[in-house]
Amino acid sequence: MNAPAPRPDGLPPEPFAWMSTNSPSGRFRMTLKKPLSEALLGVLLLGVGILFGVSAIGKESAGAAVVGAGLLILAGGAGVMMLVIAGARARWFRAFERVHGRPPV
C-alpha cells in the first residue's frame, strides 16, 4: 500500500473525506459536510438509542428487553461513531482554517 503524497501546505490528509463528498438533493436533504452537523447527528442517535434502551428494558417482557438492548447498541454505537468522526474532522477543519484563512466547505 502506498502512502499518500504529502500536501504542499503541510496539512495531513482529510480524515473521513468521504463524509464531505455527498451532495444530496431534494426537499429533505441533510449534509454532513461540517463537523457540527456530524456531532448533532451523533448526539441524536445516542439519545435515541438511550431512549429505546430505557423504554424497552423497563418492560416485563424478556423479548422487549432484548430488542431494546439491541436498539440501544445499534443506535448508541452509531452515535458514538459519529461523535468520533466529528471530533477528528473538527481538528482538521481548524488546521485548514488556520493555514488557508477560510473554511474548507
MODELLER restraints for C-alpha pairs under 7 A, 6 or more apart:
rsr = mdl.restraints
at = mdl.atoms
rsr.add(forms.Gaussian(group=physical.xy_distance, feature=features.Distance(at['CA:14:A'], at['CA:92:A']), mean=6.59, stdev=0.5))
rsr.add(forms.Gaussian(group=physical.xy_distance, feature=features.Distance(at['CA:15:A'], at['CA:88:A']), mean=6.70, stdev=0.5))
rsr.add(forms.Gaussian(group=physical.xy_distance, feature=features.Distance(at['CA:15:A'], at['CA:89:A']), mean=5.95, stdev=0.5))
rsr.add(forms.Gaussian(group=physical.xy_distance, feature=features.Distance(at['CA:19:A'], at['CA:32:A']), mean=6.28, stdev=0.5))
rsr.add(forms.Gaussian(group=physical.xy_distance, feature=features.Distance(at['CA:19:A'], at['CA:33:A']), mean=6.15, stdev=0.5))
rsr.add(forms.Gaussian(group=physical.xy_distance, feature=features.Distance(at['CA:20:A'], at['CA:32:A']), mean=6.57, stdev=0.5))
rsr.add(forms.Gaussian(group=physical.xy_distance, feature=features.Distance(at['CA:20:A'], at['CA:33:A']), mean=4.40, stdev=0.5))
rsr.add(forms.Gaussian(group=physical.xy_distance, feature=features.Distance(at['CA:24:A'], at['CA:31:A']), mean=6.93, stdev=0.5))
rsr.add(forms.Gaussian(group=physical.xy_distance, feature=features.Distance(at['CA:32:A'], at['CA:38:A']), mean=5.59, stdev=0.5))
rsr.add(forms.Gaussian(group=physical.xy_distance, feature=features.Distance(at['CA:35:A'], at['CA:86:A']), mean=4.62, stdev=0.5))
rsr.add(forms.Gaussian(group=physical.xy_distance, feature=features.Distance(at['CA:35:A'], at['CA:89:A']), mean=6.04, stdev=0.5))
rsr.add(forms.Gaussian(group=physical.xy_distance, feature=features.Distance(at['CA:35:A'], at['CA:90:A']), mean=5.44, stdev=0.5))
rsr.add(forms.Gaussian(group=physical.xy_distance, feature=features.Distance(at['CA:38:A'], at['CA:82:A']), mean=5.98, stdev=0.5))
rsr.add(forms.Gaussian(group=physical.xy_distance, feature=features.Distance(at['CA:38:A'], at['CA:83:A']), mean=6.90, stdev=0.5))
rsr.add(forms.Gaussian(group=physical.xy_distance, feature=features.Distance(at['CA:38:A'], at['CA:86:A']), mean=5.43, stdev=0.5))
rsr.add(forms.Gaussian(group=physical.xy_distance, feature=features.Distance(at['CA:39:A'], at['CA:82:A']), mean=6.33, stdev=0.5))
rsr.add(forms.Gaussian(group=physical.xy_distance, feature=features.Distance(at['CA:39:A'], at['CA:83:A']), mean=5.14, stdev=0.5))
rsr.add(forms.Gaussian(group=physical.xy_distance, feature=features.Distance(at['CA:39:A'], at['CA:86:A']), mean=5.42, stdev=0.5))
rsr.add(forms.Gaussian(group=physical.xy_distance, feature=features.Distance(at['CA:42:A'], at['CA:79:A']), mean=3.87, stdev=0.5))
rsr.add(forms.Gaussian(group=physical.xy_distance, feature=features.Distance(at['CA:42:A'], at['CA:80:A']), mean=6.17, stdev=0.5))
rsr.add(forms.Gaussian(group=physical.xy_distance, feature=features.Distance(at['CA:42:A'], at['CA:82:A']), mean=4.73, stdev=0.5))
rsr.add(forms.Gaussian(group=physical.xy_distance, feature=features.Distance(at['CA:42:A'], at['CA:83:A']), mean=5.20, stdev=0.5))
rsr.add(forms.Gaussian(group=physical.xy_distance, feature=features.Distance(at['CA:43:A'], at['CA:79:A']), mean=6.05, stdev=0.5))
rsr.add(forms.Gaussian(group=physical.xy_distance, feature=features.Distance(at['CA:45:A'], at['CA:75:A']), mean=5.43, stdev=0.5))
rsr.add(forms.Gaussian(group=physical.xy_distance, feature=features.Distance(at['CA:45:A'], at['CA:76:A']), mean=6.09, stdev=0.5))
rsr.add(forms.Gaussian(group=physical.xy_distance, feature=features.Distance(at['CA:45:A'], at['CA:78:A']), mean=6.67, stdev=0.5))
rsr.add(forms.Gaussian(group=physical.xy_distance, feature=features.Distance(at['CA:45:A'], at['CA:79:A']), mean=4.64, stdev=0.5))
rsr.add(forms.Gaussian(group=physical.xy_distance, feature=features.Distance(at['CA:46:A'], at['CA:75:A']), mean=6.11, stdev=0.5))
rsr.add(forms.Gaussian(group=physical.xy_distance, feature=features.Distance(at['CA:46:A'], at['CA:76:A']), mean=4.36, stdev=0.5))
rsr.add(forms.Gaussian(group=physical.xy_distance, feature=features.Distance(at['CA:46:A'], at['CA:79:A']), mean=4.59, stdev=0.5))
rsr.add(forms.Gaussian(group=physical.xy_distance, feature=features.Distance(at['CA:46:A'], at['CA:80:A']), mean=6.77, stdev=0.5))
rsr.add(forms.Gaussian(group=physical.xy_distance, feature=features.Distance(at['CA:48:A'], at['CA:75:A']), mean=6.78, stdev=0.5))
rsr.add(forms.Gaussian(group=physical.xy_distance, feature=features.Distance(at['CA:49:A'], at['CA:71:A']), mean=6.06, stdev=0.5))
rsr.add(forms.Gaussian(group=physical.xy_distance, feature=features.Distance(at['CA:49:A'], at['CA:72:A']), mean=4.20, stdev=0.5))
rsr.add(forms.Gaussian(group=physical.xy_distance, feature=features.Distance(at['CA:49:A'], at['CA:75:A']), mean=4.67, stdev=0.5))
rsr.add(forms.Gaussian(group=physical.xy_distance, feature=features.Distance(at['CA:49:A'], at['CA:76:A']), mean=4.81, stdev=0.5))
rsr.add(forms.Gaussian(group=physical.xy_distance, feature=features.Distance(at['CA:50:A'], at['CA:72:A']), mean=5.77, stdev=0.5))
rsr.add(forms.Gaussian(group=physical.xy_distance, feature=features.Distance(at['CA:50:A'], at['CA:76:A']), mean=6.88, stdev=0.5))
rsr.add(forms.Gaussian(group=physical.xy_distance, feature=features.Distance(at['CA:52:A'], at['CA:68:A']), mean=5.60, stdev=0.5))
rsr.add(forms.Gaussian(group=physical.xy_distance, feature=features.Distance(at['CA:52:A'], at['CA:71:A']), mean=6.40, stdev=0.5))
rsr.add(forms.Gaussian(group=physical.xy_distance, feature=features.Distance(at['CA:52:A'], at['CA:72:A']), mean=6.09, stdev=0.5))
rsr.add(forms.Gaussian(group=physical.xy_distance, feature=features.Distance(at['CA:53:A'], at['CA:68:A']), mean=4.57, stdev=0.5))
rsr.add(forms.Gaussian(group=physical.xy_distance, feature=features.Distance(at['CA:53:A'], at['CA:69:A']), mean=5.35, stdev=0.5))
rsr.add(forms.Gaussian(group=physical.xy_distance, feature=features.Distance(at['CA:53:A'], at['CA:71:A']), mean=6.65, stdev=0.5))
rsr.add(forms.Gaussian(group=physical.xy_distance, feature=features.Distance(at['CA:53:A'], at['CA:72:A']), mean=4.89, stdev=0.5))
rsr.add(forms.Gaussian(group=physical.xy_distance, feature=features.Distance(at['CA:56:A'], at['CA:64:A']), mean=5.53, stdev=0.5))
rsr.add(forms.Gaussian(group=physical.xy_distance, feature=features.Distance(at['CA:56:A'], at['CA:65:A']), mean=5.14, stdev=0.5))
rsr.add(forms.Gaussian(group=physical.xy_distance, feature=features.Distance(at['CA:56:A'], at['CA:68:A']), mean=4.64, stdev=0.5))
rsr.add(forms.Gaussian(group=physical.xy_distance, feature=features.Distance(at['CA:57:A'], at['CA:64:A']), mean=6.92, stdev=0.5))
rsr.add(forms.Gaussian(group=physical.xy_distance, feature=features.Distance(at['CA:57:A'], at['CA:65:A']), mean=4.37, stdev=0.5))
rsr.add(forms.Gaussian(group=physical.xy_distance, feature=features.Distance(at['CA:57:A'], at['CA:68:A']), mean=6.07, stdev=0.5))
rsr.add(forms.Gaussian(group=physical.xy_distance, feature=features.Distance(at['CA:59:A'], at['CA:65:A']), mean=6.61, stdev=0.5))
rsr.add(forms.Gaussian(group=physical.xy_distance, feature=features.Distance(at['CA:93:A'], at['CA:103:A']), mean=6.91, stdev=0.5))
rsr.add(forms.Gaussian(group=physical.xy_distance, feature=features.Distance(at['CA:93:A'], at['CA:104:A']), mean=6.93, stdev=0.5))
rsr.add(forms.Gaussian(group=physical.xy_distance, feature=features.Distance(at['CA:96:A'], at['CA:103:A']), mean=6.86, stdev=0.5))
rsr.add(forms.Gaussian(group=physical.xy_distance, feature=features.Distance(at['CA:96:A'], at['CA:104:A']), mean=6.75, stdev=0.5))
rsr.add(forms.Gaussian(group=physical.xy_distance, feature=features.Distance(at['CA:97:A'], at['CA:103:A']), mean=5.22, stdev=0.5))
